[in-house]
Amino acid sequence: MGPPWYSNTYFCDEEQEPRMSGKRAYWSTRFGFYLAAIGSACGLGNLWRFPFVVEENGGGAFVLIYLLAALTVGLPLLISELMLGKRARKSLIAAALELVNGKSKYSAIITRSAVLLTLVVFSYYAVISGWVVYFLAQFTAGSISQSDSSVNTMFSVLMENGLLQLMLVSAHLLICAVVVSKSIQEGLEKWVSYIMPVFAVLLIFLLVRAASLNSFGSAARFLFYPDFSKLTMASLGHALGHVFFTLSIGFGSMVTFGSYLKEADHIPTAGFRVTVADGLLSLVSALLIFSVVMQSASNHQDTGLLFETLPMFLLQMPGGWFFGVAFFLCLYAAALGASIGLLEVIVSNFMDQKKWSRSYATWFVISIAFLVSFLPALSSSVFKNVQIAGYDLLSFVDAILINWLLPIIVLGVGTIIVKGMSIESQKGLFVDVNRIESASLFGHWRYMVVIVAPLIIALALLLQLFDLVFKNGVL
Ligand code: ALA
């Protein structure tokens, strides 16, 4: 049983394990596809990462650049990845190699690096998901009280206890493994399709409550009034990195999602809706979190921003315990949906490449991810004195993965798609004969992916390099 869009005949393909047979399953309803794709895109990137990246980059001007980057670079590249998946109906590595008849070393290197990057991101994401599990458990047990110091102490205890963090990571990885090894249709979309709409309603409700705080106006001004003097040379790179991370571009998850689209589904519309939903969620989350941050006198920043501020706000509401449990439950569902989207990519690539069974591939990947997670999980305890270029270890891992490696991989994958696929097949996948405007949009899309996106990514990387070399005194 499930919501109306989750039918018993969810997939048209009757194969038990579509990937093993080379056949692909399809979404039975379009709405189901959107919820699953949005569920994979929306997650900790929107609620946990976006607010602290905005704070680091000074607010409104950064938000404006982020939104422009999402529409001009993120959306066109998201469409490319969906196109590749829909055309090849395979996972990233196999789909990209098929484009070049398996002959390009460049394609093999780029796509394998993308899957490797996804594995590292999945592992580091598991650490933050573990923090969510911790707060969910604290709220459920009623061991969190309505005071700033209680919330801060709780967060500090978590930060200082590396073993606890590793246990939380294990719990999260175990849940992901069980869901993914049970196969995609039973795992991924069912969870997402239940919880994401509830989360959206809860966030809007919390935002309405936050609108009564004195700080709401200042938060709105901070987020929406662009003060360009606050930007640094690295801000464009931070905006792009976050766009790719939050839309799950460059990880291959959108290639996997594209492979499940039906023949009649219009890819640009799908990409546009996912981008808009993801952007709205980020803006709502940031407005909520900054209203709360600006209301309290204490200083919160960096990766702890969400966890140090929101619990207190929730507790101060009538029925605070209930809202705390509901919020962290929904946040965990979002984190799980995104984690499963990432894990699915790694597992399906191993299945396609090595012909491993789903279960073997899942447990293999989970074991590696657990080992990789040690570094970020212990960054605030065992490695707390390690500082690299002014970053603690967790922030450094985050910056290297998202601001540097991800844009490079995205550029590589985008190049494979636009060069490897003939213009005729791109047109066939992009244009919907029933929509007159889609033929002219095709030219704009090509211009964005062939010229604008690569130039902006290259410029962002160059500016970040200048920032690193001159501001941090490398030279
Ligand atoms: N796109 C996922 C998120 O934003 C990874 O959390």
Boltz pocket constraint, residues with backbone or C-beta under 6 A from the ligand:
constraints:
  - pocket:
      binder: B
      contacts: [[A, 40], [A, 41], [A, 42], [A, 43], [A, 44], [A, 45], [A, 46], [A, 244], [A, 245], [A, 246], [A, 247], [A, 248], [A, 334], [A, 338]]
      max_distance: 6.0
